[in-house]
Amino acid sequence: MNTPVPPTGELLIEDAVDDLALPLREAFARLDSSLGGRLVLSGDPYWDAARAAWNLDVDQRPAAVVIARSAADIVRTVELAGRYGLAVAPQGTGHNAGPLAADHGLADAILLRTHELRDVHVDARRRVARVEAGALWGDVVAAAAPHGLAALAGSSHDVGVVGYTLGGGVSWLARSHGLAANQVLAVELVTADGRHRRVDEEHDADLFWAVRGGGGDFGVVTAMEFRLFPIAEVMAGMLLWPVERADEVAAVWAEWTRRVPDSVQSVVRILHLPPLPELPPFLAGRSIVVVEAVVLEDRARTDALLEPLRALAPEIDTVHAQPPAELLALHMDPPGPVPGRGDGMTLRELTPAAVRAFVGAVGAGSGTALMTTEIRHLGGMVEPDAAVLRATDLGLPTPGATAGFDAGYLLYSAAIAVPGADEAIARSLGRLLSSMEPWRAPQEYLNFAEHRRDAERLFGGRDGRLARLRAIKRAVDPTRLIRSNHPVG
């Protein structure tokens, strides 16, 4: 849609909530009458749907839910929360909501849902997309594809653009193009004082730095702009083997990743799939090991690069030329909300011993209750120094709070939370993470951290980054009105 781009600087919203000396229930009623969206309270027939996270195993119990339809709705909500000593927890799709909901973390907060703000505008000439706070990657890909443009999108169509990007954003093009956060040109957000700002490298530069990889702790994002890339076709697909070959496949893949160029992004996964009717026959009820790969090369070069993996004679090989839009289906993520348990960690390296630990924890005969466990290859433009050098060479904005990761690989594992499986899942996840602990990298990835972490694990250890983030948080939100799933402290 052709959403106009507002001028740079502070944006003004009229008719914010009056300074009310009313009981909270009456103030909520006044707020509800002023919203273009709606306010939902406990006892409302829509309450359970309004408070639901994407992970249906997460139980969010806020003081109220506001479903916003405009930036003005967000300003009004923040104004009211400030007057009544409430927090505001912004949320689009509700991915990675577990840390936010833990230990009754929403009891004094308004859960501010932005999922109805879905407008996407693509400026094909500038190769820039402006998206509203609730836009999904499926929305962006659909808008960009007709112009031959690609975004640094998540692995599934229903991942929210804003939350993914605030956390850094590791896409299928990350090794060649860096994190999604590094391609952001401007962010529009409402800060705790009720101001609606547009920040970029020249306006509120510190805040602009913080929101690019520092998470959602600094304001309620209403829109963002980011670069698109002229990529009309990639070579991509999966190679599949029975799980009994996981040790061999994972070892070859690990060695292979040490030699491939930055044009190759790949994942090795071990899956134990239930016999669900919606799965194709070659997957339903099976345990398999899979390598998924995306290659920005022509067919001949791709064939040459994949030869060490194909020498293992995969049972299925789907690698083919395809538009970037098809990458949203490559990872075979669930098509909608499910109840699940999972967590992740970054790895410094993947030695032969690390491969054996990985396969031993989740491979054949492990007895694991985890459905999917993956290791993603990082490096390339995901390395912080490489990201900074590229920005300098191309005259791009300096990378934000998370320029990249001092890690070679990214581990993530999850299971469907079926009744009675809690203990088995917790035991299996704990076994996996403890097995990989010797290779843990110092910095975690926000988007794969499904349980609470100390801020030092997420933001510490690099050039005073955490101290700078905390100083910016104090400056824009001294009372900690904005509450995110991974606060800076």
C-alpha positions in Angstrom: 0.0 0.0 0.0 1.2 3.6 -0.7 1.6 4.7 2.9 3.1 8.2 3.0 6.5 8.5 4.6 6.4 11.1 7.4 9.1 13.7 7.8 12.2 13.0 9.8 12.1 14.1 13.4 9.4 14.1 16.1 5.9 13.2 14.9 2.9 14.8 16.6 -0.2 12.9 17.6 -3.2 14.9 18.6 -5.9 14.1 21.2 -3.7 12.0 23.5 -5.5 10.8 26.6 -6.4 13.7 29.0 -4.7 13.9 32.4 -7.4 11.9 34.2 -7.9 11.7 37.9 -10.1 8.6 37.5 -10.1 5.1 38.9 -8.2 2.8 36.5 -11.3 1.0 35.3 -12.9 4.3 34.3 -9.6 5.4 32.7 -9.6 2.2 30.7 -13.2 2.9 29.5 -12.1 6.4 28.5 -9.1 5.0 26.6 -11.3 2.4 24.9 -13.7 5.1 23.6 -10.7 7.1 22.1 -9.1 4.2 20.3 -9.4 3.3 16.6 -8.6 -0.2 17.8 -10.0 -1.7 21.0 -9.2 -2.4 24.6 -9.8 -5.9 26.0 -10.0 -6.8 29.7 -10.3 -10.0 31.6 -13.8 -11.4 31.3 -14.2 -10.1 27.8 -15.2 -13.0 25.4 -12.2 -12.0 23.3 -9.7 -12.0 26.2 -8.0 -15.3 25.7 -7.5 -14.7 22.0 -6.3 -11.1 22.6 -3.6 -12.2 25.1 -2.4 -15.3 23.2 1.2 -15.6 22.2 2.4 -17.3 19.0 3.6 -20.1 21.2 0.4 -21.4 22.7 2.3 -22.9 25.6 3.0 -19.4 26.9 0.4 -18.0 29.3 0.3 -14.2 29.1 -1.8 -12.5 31.8 -1.5 -8.7 31.4 -3.6 -6.1 33.2 -5.2 -5.3 29.9 -4.7 -5.7 26.1 -4.8 -2.9 23.6 -5.1 -3.9 19.9 -3.9 -0.8 18.1 -4.9 0.3 14.6 -2.8 3.5 14.4 0.2 5.2 15.9 -2.3 7.5 17.7 -3.7 4.4 19.5 -0.2 3.6 20.7 0.5 7.1 21.9 -2.8 7.1 23.9 -1.9 3.8 25.5 1.6 4.9 26.5 0.1 8.1 27.9 -2.4 6.3 30.1 0.2 3.7 31.3 2.5 6.5 32.4 -0.2 8.3 34.4 -1.3 5.1 36.2 2.1 3.5 36.8 1.6 0.7 34.4 4.1 -0.8 32.0 3.5 -1.2 28.2 4.7 -4.5 26.6 4.7 -4.1 22.8 3.9 -7.3 20.8 3.2 -8.1 17.2 3.0 -11.8 16.4 3.9 -12.9 19.9 7.0 -14.9 18.9 9.5 -15.4 21.7 7.0 -14.3 24.4 8.2 -16.8 27.0 10.7 -14.5 28.8 8.2 -11.7 28.8 5.4 -13.7 30.5 7.7 -15.5 33.0 7.1 -15.0 36.7 3.9 -12.9 36.2 6.0 -10.3 34.2 2.9 -8.8 32.7 0.6 -8.5 35.7 1.2 -4.7 35.9 1.4 -4.2 32.1 -0.8 -3.3 29.2 0.0 -5.8 26.4 0.0 -3.6 23.3 -0.7 -5.7 20.2 0.3 -4.2 16.9 -0.6 -7.1 14.6 -3.3 -5.2 12.8 -0.8 -2.6 11.5 0.1 -4.5 8.4 0.8 -1.8 5.7 3.8 -2.4 3.5 5.1 0.1 0.9 7.9 -0.8 -1.5 9.8 2.0 -3.2 11.3 0.0 -6.1 13.5 2.8 -7.3 15.2 3.3 -4.0 15.0 -0.4 -3.1 13.5 0.4 0.2 10.5 -1.0 2.1 8.5 0.9 4.8 6.5 -1.5 6.9 4.1 -1.0 9.8 4.6 -2.6 13.2 2.5 -5.7 12.6 3.8 -6.6 9.1 4.8 -10.2 8.6 7.6 -11.4 6.4 5.1 -12.9 4.1 3.6 -9.4 3.5 7.0 -7.9 2.7 8.1 -10.7 0.4 4.8 -10.5 -1.5 5.2 -6.8 -2.0 8.9 -6.9 -3.0 8.9 -9.9 -5.3 7.1 -8.3 -8.3 10.0 -5.8 -8.4 12.7 -8.5 -8.4 13.7 -7.5 -4.9 14.4 -9.6 -1.8 14.4 -8.8 1.9 16.6 -10.3 4.6 13.5 -12.2 5.8 12.9 -14.7 8.5 12.5 -18.4 7.8 8.7 -18.4 7.9 5.9 -16.3 6.4 4.3 -15.4 9.7 7.4 -14.1 11.6 6.9 -10.5 12.5 9.3 -8.1 10.7 9.8 -5.7 13.6 10.5 -8.1 16.5 12.8 -10.1 14.2 14.7 -7.0 13.2 15.0 -5.5 16.6 16.7 -8.7 17.7 19.2 -8.7 14.9 17.6 -10.9 12.2 19.6 -13.9 10.8 18.1 -14.6 7.4 18.9 -17.0 4.6 21.1 -14.3 3.1 22.9 -13.4 6.3 26.4 -14.6 5.4 26.4 -12.6 2.3 24.4 -9.5 3.4 24.7 -9.4 7.2 22.0 -9.0 9.8 18.6 -7.5 9.0 19.1 -4.9 11.6 22.1 -3.6 9.7 19.9 -2.7 6.7 17.5 -0.5 8.7 17.4 3.1 7.5 14.9 4.6 9.9 12.6 3.6 12.8 9.4 5.3 13.9 8.6 4.6 17.5 6.7 6.0 20.5 8.9 6.4 23.5 7.9 6.3 27.2 7.2 10.1 27.3 4.5 9.7 24.6 6.5 11.2 21.8 6.2 9.7 18.4 9.7 9.9 16.9 11.4 9.1 13.6 15.0 8.2 14.3 17.8 7.6 11.8 21.6 8.1 11.7 21.2 11.8 11.8 18.3 12.2 14.2 18.4 10.6 17.7 21.5 8.6 16.5 21.9 6.9 19.9 18.4 5.7 20.0 18.7 4.6 16.3 21.8 2.6 17.3 20.0 1.0 20.2 17.0 -0.3 18.4 19.0 -2.0 15.7 19.7 -5.2 17.5 19.2 -4.0 21.1 15.7 -5.4 21.3 12.4 -3.8 22.0 13.2 -2.1 25.3 13.4 1.5 24.0 9.9 2.3 22.7 6.9 0.9 20.8 7.9 0.7 17.1 5.2 1.9 14.8 7.1 1.5 11.5 10.5 0.9 10.0 12.3 1.4 6.7 15.0 -1.0 5.4 16.9 -1.9 2.3 15.8 -4.5 -0.2 18.2 -6.3 -2.6 18.0 -7.0 -6.4 17.9 -10.8 -6.1 15.6 -12.5 -8.5 16.7 -16.0 -8.1 18.7 -18.3 -5.7 19.7 -21.9 -5.7 18.1 -23.5 -2.7 16.6 -26.7 -1.2 17.3 -29.5 1.1 19.2 -32.8 1.1 17.7 -35.6 3.3 19.1 -38.8 4.9 17.8 -41.2 7.5 18.7 -40.2 11.1 21.0 -43.2 11.4 23.4 -41.3 9.2 23.4 -38.1 11.3 26.9 -38.5 12.6 28.4 -38.9 9.1 26.3 -36.1 7.6 26.9 -33.6 10.4 30.6 -34.3 10.4 30.9 -33.7 6.6 28.6 -30.6 6.8 30.7 -29.1 9.6 33.9 -29.6 7.6 32.2 -28.3 4.5 31.2 -25.0 6.2 34.8 -24.2 6.9 35.5 -24.0 3.2 32.4 -22.6 1.5 32.2 -18.9 0.4 30.0 -16.3 2.0 27.5 -16.8 -0.8 26.4 -20.1 0.9 24.1 -20.2 3.9 23.1 -23.5 5.4 21.7 -25.4 8.3 22.0 -29.0 9.5 18.9 -30.3 11.3 17.9 -33.5 13.1 14.2 -34.0 13.1 12.0 -36.5 14.9 8.6 -36.0 13.2 5.2 -37.2 14.5 3.0 -39.1 12.1 0.8 -36.1 11.3 -1.5 -36.3 8.2 -0.5 -32.7 7.1 3.1 -33.9 6.6 4.1 -35.4 3.3 4.7 -39.2 3.4 8.5 -38.9 3.2 8.5 -36.9 6.5 5.5 -38.1 8.5 6.5 -40.3 11.5 10.2 -40.4 10.5 13.5 -39.4 12.1 15.8 -37.7 9.6 18.9 -35.5 9.2 18.6 -32.7 6.7 20.9 -30.0 5.3 19.1 -26.9 4.0 21.2 -24.6 1.8 20.7 -21.3 0.0 23.4 -20.4 -2.5 23.8 -17.1 -4.4 25.6 -18.7 -7.3 24.7 -20.1 -10.7 23.7 -23.7 -11.1 27.1 -25.0 -12.2 28.9 -23.3 -9.3 26.2 -24.5 -6.9 26.6 -28.1 -8.1 30.4 -27.8 -7.5 29.9 -26.4 -4.0 27.4 -29.1 -3.0 29.4 -32.0 -4.3 30.8 -33.1 -0.9 27.3 -33.3 0.5 25.9 -35.0 -2.6 28.7 -37.6 -2.4 26.8 -38.9 0.7 24.0 -40.0 -1.6 21.0 -38.2 0.0 17.7 -39.9 -0.2 16.1 -36.6 -1.4 17.7 -33.6 -3.0 15.4 -30.7 -3.7 18.0 -28.0 -4.5 16.8 -26.0 -7.5 16.6 -22.4 -8.9 13.8 -20.5 -7.2 12.7 -17.0 -6.5 13.6 -15.7 -3.0 9.9 -15.8 -2.0 10.1 -19.7 -1.9 12.6 -19.5 0.9 9.8 -18.8 3.3 8.9 -22.5 3.0 12.4 -24.0 3.0 12.6 -24.5 6.7 9.3 -26.2 7.0 8.2 -24.2 10.0 4.7 -24.7 11.4 2.2 -22.8 9.4 0.6 -21.2 12.5 0.7 -21.0 16.3 1.6 -24.1 18.2 2.4 -25.0 21.8 6.1 -25.5 22.1 9.2 -25.5 24.2 12.6 -24.6 23.0 15.8 -22.6 23.4 19.1 -21.8 21.7 22.7 -20.8 22.0 25.6 -19.6 19.9 28.7 -21.7 19.4 32.2 -20.5 18.9 33.1 -23.4 16.7 32.0 -26.8 15.6 34.8 -29.3 16.2 34.5 -33.1 15.7 33.9 -33.4 19.4 31.1 -30.8 19.2 29.5 -32.7 16.3 29.6 -36.0 18.3 28.0 -34.2 21.3 25.2 -32.8 19.1 24.4 -36.1 17.5 24.7 -37.9 20.8 22.1 -35.6 22.4 19.5 -35.7 19.7 20.4 -38.4 17.1 19.4 -42.0 16.6 19.1 -43.8 19.9 19.3 -40.7 22.0 15.7 -41.0 23.3 15.3 -37.2 22.9 11.9 -35.6 23.2 13.0 -32.7 21.0 11.3 -32.6 17.6 13.8 -30.3 15.8 17.4 -29.4 16.5 19.4 -27.3 14.2 22.8 -25.7 13.8 23.0 -22.7 11.5 26.3 -21.6 9.9 27.2 -18.0 10.7 30.4 -16.2 9.8 30.9 -14.1 6.7 29.0 -10.8 7.0 27.6 -11.9 10.3 31.0 -11.3 11.9 30.9 -7.8 13.6 34.1 -6.5 12.1 33.1 -7.6 8.6 29.7 -5.8 9.0 31.4 -2.6 10.2 34.0 -2.7 7.3 31.2 -3.2 4.7 29.2 -0.3 6.0 32.2 1.9 5.9 33.2 0.8 2.3 29.6 1.3 1.0 28.9 4.5 2.9 26.0 2.8 4.8 24.9 3.6 8.3 27.2 2.2 11.0 25.8 -1.1 12.3 23.6 -0.9 15.4 23.8 -2.5 18.8 24.2 -5.9 17.3 26.5 -5.7 14.4 27.0 -9.4 14.3 28.1 -12.3 16.4 31.5 -13.4 17.6 30.4 -17.0 16.9 30.6 -19.5 14.1 27.3 -21.3 14.5 23.8 -20.9 16.0 22.0 -23.8 17.8 18.3 -24.0 18.3 16.0 -26.8 19.4 12.3 -27.2 20.1 9.5 -29.7 20.8 5.7 -29.6 20.6 4.4 -29.3 24.1 2.0 -32.1 24.2 0.3 -33.0 27.5 2.5 -35.0 29.8 5.7 -34.3 28.0 7.0 -31.4 30.0 9.5 -33.3 32.1 10.9 -35.3 29.1 11.2 -32.1 27.0 13.0 -30.2 29.8 15.3 -33.1 30.4 16.1 -33.5 26.7 16.7 -29.7 26.2 18.9 -29.6 29.3 20.9 -32.5 28.1 21.5 -30.9 24.7 22.5 -27.5 26.0 24.8 -28.9 28.6 26.4 -31.2 26.0 27.2 -28.2 23.8 28.3 -25.9 26.7 32.0 -26.4 26.1 31.6 -24.6 22.7 29.2 -21.9 23.8 30.1 -18.4 22.4 30.0 -15.4 24.7 27.1 -13.6 23.1 23.5 -15.0 22.8 21.1 -14.3 19.9 17.9 -12.5 21.2 15.6 -14.2 18.8 16.6 -17.7 19.8 16.7 -17.1 23.5 13.4 -18.5 24.6 14.1 -18.3 28.3 15.3 -15.3 30.4 19.0 -14.4 30.1 21.1 -12.0 32.0 21.6 -8.9 29.9 25.4 -9.5 30.0 24.8 -12.7 28.0 22.8 -10.9 25.4 24.6 -7.5 25.1 27.8 -7.6 27.2 31.4 -8.1 26.3 32.0 -5.8 23.4 33.2 -2.3 23.7 30.9 -1.1 26.4 27.8 -2.0 24.5 25.7 -2.9 27.5 26.6 0.2 29.4 25.7 2.3 26.4 22.3 0.5 26.0 21.5 1.0 29.6 22.4 4.7 29.4 20.1 5.1 26.4 17.3 3.2 28.3 17.7 5.6 31.3 17.5 8.6 29.0 14.4 7.6 27.1 12.6 5.5 29.7 13.8 6.3 33.2 10.8 4.6 34.9 11.1 1.5 32.7 7.6 1.9 31.3 8.4 0.0 28.1 8.8 -3.7 28.9 10.5 -6.1 26.4 11.1 -9.8 26.5 14.8 -9.2 26.8 15.4 -6.0 28.8 18.8 -4.4 28.9 18.6 -4.1 32.7 
